[in-house]
């Protein structure tokens, strides 16, 4: 695999500030924005393993402040289903050729962008009695999608956690923790399949400083921005990114 040039690395580093500012604000969403943007200049087989590591490290910022508010019981319930989804996703990620994977990802990002725009004014919430089966289904789906595309795992967990009516800070740090455990599963799988090499390590090193800057910005503005406008902006960015990937 050819190593990225200086232009690709500079682009990758700069665009990562915004996604991790989003993640610092909402507790999720960083990969959903970062991966489509990086896929313009780098193969998904490089981007996804690298961003998975960076996202796991980004969680340390949230844990340092709010770790006492994590709802561990809900995490324990959803993790076995997440693991099942990750294992299925690892098989597909390893078997699909890069071009097919990129085109499929473009379609996925468009669909996800439309979903984000439709739900910009309100989150999807189900009655509490559906929480357990919903957690199982969404855990498997999130693990699979997150592993294959490196994105959109967070919003599926949001649907599940919304049924529990958690307090805001507890919600944010709990979803961050679930995503981190999923990321660690994925990192182990990508490593076993041989996706971590010098190229991916180089991207991780270039991305880490920008992730820290973005996370600091996100934590500083959390709760100070209009949520509706924020959601619309994210949805629009995803829609444009998906169309561009299909035309790439």
C-alpha positions as CSV (number, residue, x, y, z in Angstrom):
1,X,0.0,0.0,0.0
2,X,1.5,3.3,-1.0
3,X,2.2,5.8,1.8
4,X,0.2,9.0,1.7
5,X,2.1,12.1,0.5
6,X,2.5,15.3,2.4
7,X,-0.5,17.0,0.8
8,X,-2.8,14.1,1.8
9,X,-1.4,14.1,5.4
10,X,-1.8,17.9,5.8
11,X,-5.4,17.7,4.4
12,X,-6.2,14.8,6.7
13,X,-4.8,16.6,9.8
14,X,-6.7,19.9,9.1
15,X,-10.1,18.4,8.4
16,X,-10.0,16.4,11.6
17,X,-10.4,19.5,13.8
18,X,-14.1,19.8,12.9
19,X,-15.2,16.2,13.4
20,X,-13.6,16.0,16.8
21,X,-15.1,19.3,17.8
22,X,-18.5,17.8,16.9
23,X,-17.7,14.7,19.0
24,X,-16.6,16.8,21.9
25,X,-19.9,18.7,21.7
26,X,-22.3,15.8,21.2
27,X,-20.4,12.8,22.6
28,X,-20.5,11.1,19.1
29,X,-20.4,11.9,15.4
30,X,-16.7,12.4,15.0
31,X,-16.1,9.4,12.7
32,X,-19.3,10.0,10.7
33,X,-17.8,13.3,9.5
34,X,-14.1,12.4,9.5
35,X,-14.2,9.2,7.5
36,X,-16.1,10.6,4.4
37,X,-13.9,13.6,4.3
38,X,-10.7,11.6,4.5
39,X,-12.0,9.1,2.0
40,X,-11.6,11.7,-0.7
41,X,-7.8,11.4,-0.5
42,X,-7.1,8.0,1.2
43,X,-8.4,4.4,0.9
44,X,-11.0,3.4,3.4
45,X,-8.7,0.5,4.4
46,X,-6.3,3.2,5.7
47,X,-8.8,5.7,7.0
48,X,-11.1,3.4,9.0
49,X,-8.4,1.6,11.1
50,X,-6.6,4.9,11.8
51,X,-9.6,6.9,12.8
52,X,-10.8,4.1,15.0
53,X,-7.6,4.4,17.1
54,X,-7.8,8.2,17.2
55,X,-11.5,8.2,18.3
56,X,-10.7,5.7,21.1
57,X,-8.0,8.1,22.4
58,X,-10.4,11.1,22.1
59,X,-12.7,9.4,24.6
60,X,-10.1,10.1,27.4
61,X,-11.1,13.8,27.3
62,X,-14.7,12.9,28.2
63,X,-13.8,10.2,30.8
64,X,-11.5,12.5,32.7
65,X,-14.4,14.9,33.5
66,X,-17.5,12.8,33.7
67,X,-16.5,9.1,34.3
68,X,-18.6,8.9,37.5
69,X,-21.7,9.5,35.5
70,X,-21.3,6.4,33.2
71,X,-24.3,4.0,33.3
72,X,-22.3,0.8,33.3
73,X,-25.3,-1.5,33.4
74,X,-26.6,-0.4,30.0
75,X,-23.1,-0.7,28.5
76,X,-22.8,-4.3,29.8
77,X,-26.2,-5.2,28.2
78,X,-25.4,-3.9,24.7
79,X,-21.7,-5.0,24.4
80,X,-22.3,-8.7,23.5
81,X,-24.5,-7.7,20.6
82,X,-22.0,-5.1,19.5
83,X,-19.3,-7.7,19.5
84,X,-21.4,-9.9,17.2
85,X,-21.9,-7.0,14.8
86,X,-18.1,-6.2,14.9
87,X,-17.2,-9.8,13.9
88,X,-19.6,-9.7,10.9
89,X,-18.3,-6.3,9.9
90,X,-14.6,-7.4,10.1
91,X,-15.4,-10.3,7.7
92,X,-17.0,-7.9,5.2
93,X,-14.3,-5.2,5.6
94,X,-11.6,-7.7,4.7
95,X,-13.4,-9.3,1.8
96,X,-14.8,-6.3,-0.1
97,X,-12.5,-4.7,-2.7
98,X,-11.6,-1.0,-2.2
99,X,-13.6,0.4,-5.1
100,X,-16.8,-1.5,-4.1
101,X,-16.3,-0.4,-0.5
102,X,-15.9,3.2,-1.4
103,X,-19.0,3.3,-3.6
104,X,-21.1,1.5,-1.0
105,X,-19.8,3.9,1.6
106,X,-20.9,6.8,-0.6
107,X,-24.5,5.5,-0.8
108,X,-24.5,4.8,3.0
109,X,-23.3,8.4,3.7
110,X,-26.1,9.9,1.5
111,X,-28.7,7.8,3.3
112,X,-27.3,8.7,6.7
113,X,-27.2,12.4,5.7
114,X,-30.9,12.3,4.8
115,X,-31.6,10.6,8.1
116,X,-29.7,13.3,10.0
117,X,-31.6,16.0,8.2
118,X,-35.0,14.4,8.9
119,X,-34.3,14.0,12.6
120,X,-32.5,17.3,13.0
121,X,-35.4,18.8,15.0
122,X,-35.9,15.8,17.3
123,X,-34.3,12.5,18.3
124,X,-36.0,9.2,17.6
125,X,-37.3,7.7,20.9
126,X,-39.1,4.5,21.6
127,X,-41.2,3.6,24.7
128,X,-39.0,2.2,27.5
129,X,-40.6,-1.2,27.2
130,X,-38.8,-1.7,23.9
131,X,-35.4,-0.8,25.3
132,X,-34.0,-4.4,25.7
133,X,-34.8,-5.8,22.2
134,X,-33.9,-2.4,20.7
135,X,-30.5,-2.5,22.4
136,X,-29.9,-6.0,20.9
137,X,-30.8,-5.1,17.3
138,X,-29.1,-1.7,17.3
139,X,-26.0,-3.2,19.1
140,X,-25.5,-5.7,16.3
141,X,-26.3,-3.1,13.5
142,X,-24.0,-0.5,15.1
143,X,-21.1,-2.9,15.4
144,X,-21.4,-4.0,11.8
145,X,-21.8,-0.6,10.2
146,X,-19.2,1.0,12.4
147,X,-16.7,-1.7,11.5
148,X,-17.3,-1.7,7.7
149,X,-17.7,2.0,7.2
150,X,-16.0,3.5,10.3
151,X,-19.0,5.8,10.9
152,X,-22.6,6.1,12.1
153,X,-22.3,3.8,15.0
154,X,-23.1,6.6,17.5
155,X,-26.6,7.6,16.3
156,X,-27.8,4.0,16.6
157,X,-26.8,3.9,20.2
158,X,-28.5,7.3,20.6
159,X,-31.8,5.8,19.6
160,X,-31.3,3.1,22.3
161,X,-30.2,5.4,25.0
162,X,-33.0,7.8,24.3
163,X,-35.4,5.2,25.5
164,X,-33.7,5.3,28.9
165,X,-34.2,9.1,29.4
166,X,-30.7,9.7,30.8
167,X,-29.5,13.0,32.2
168,X,-27.5,15.0,29.6
169,X,-23.9,14.5,30.9
170,X,-24.6,10.9,31.8
171,X,-26.0,10.3,28.3
172,X,-22.9,11.9,26.7
173,X,-20.3,10.0,28.6
174,X,-22.2,6.7,28.4
175,X,-22.4,6.8,24.7
176,X,-18.8,7.8,24.4
177,X,-17.9,4.8,26.6
178,X,-19.9,2.4,24.5
179,X,-18.3,3.7,21.3
180,X,-14.9,3.3,22.9
181,X,-15.4,-0.3,23.7
182,X,-16.6,-0.9,20.2
183,X,-13.5,0.9,18.9
184,X,-11.3,-1.3,21.0
185,X,-13.0,-4.4,19.5
186,X,-12.5,-3.1,16.1
187,X,-8.8,-2.2,16.6
188,X,-8.2,-5.7,17.8
189,X,-9.9,-7.1,14.7
190,X,-8.2,-4.8,12.2
191,X,-4.8,-5.6,13.8
192,X,-5.5,-9.4,13.5
193,X,-6.3,-8.9,9.8
194,X,-3.1,-7.0,9.2
195,X,-4.5,-3.5,8.5
196,X,-2.1,-1.7,10.9
197,X,1.1,-0.8,9.0
198,X,3.4,2.1,8.5
199,X,0.9,4.0,6.4
200,X,-1.9,3.8,9.0
201,X,0.5,4.6,11.8
202,X,1.6,7.8,9.9
203,X,-2.0,8.9,9.6
204,X,-2.6,8.3,13.3
205,X,0.4,10.4,14.3
206,X,-0.7,13.2,12.0
207,X,-4.3,13.1,13.3
208,X,-3.6,13.1,17.1
209,X,-2.7,16.8,17.5
210,X,-5.8,17.9,15.5
211,X,-8.0,15.6,17.4
212,X,-6.9,17.2,20.7
213,X,-7.6,20.7,19.3
214,X,-11.0,19.6,18.1
215,X,-11.9,17.9,21.3
216,X,-11.0,21.0,23.3
217,X,-13.1,23.2,21.0
218,X,-16.0,20.9,21.3
219,X,-15.9,20.8,25.1
220,X,-15.7,24.6,25.2
221,X,-18.8,25.1,23.1
222,X,-20.9,22.2,24.4
223,X,-24.3,23.5,25.4
224,X,-23.7,27.0,23.8
225,X,-24.8,26.3,20.2
226,X,-28.3,25.9,18.7
227,X,-28.9,22.2,18.5
228,X,-31.2,22.4,15.5
229,X,-28.8,24.4,13.4
230,X,-25.9,22.1,14.5
231,X,-27.9,19.0,13.4
232,X,-28.8,20.5,10.1
233,X,-25.2,21.5,9.4
234,X,-24.0,17.9,10.1
235,X,-26.7,16.4,7.9
236,X,-26.0,18.7,5.0
237,X,-22.2,18.0,5.2
238,X,-22.8,14.3,5.2
239,X,-25.1,14.5,2.2
240,X,-22.6,16.5,0.2
241,X,-19.8,14.2,1.2
242,X,-21.7,11.1,0.1
243,X,-22.6,12.6,-3.3
244,X,-19.0,13.6,-3.8
245,X,-17.8,10.1,-2.9
246,X,-20.1,8.5,-5.5
247,X,-18.7,10.9,-8.2
248,X,-15.1,10.3,-7.2
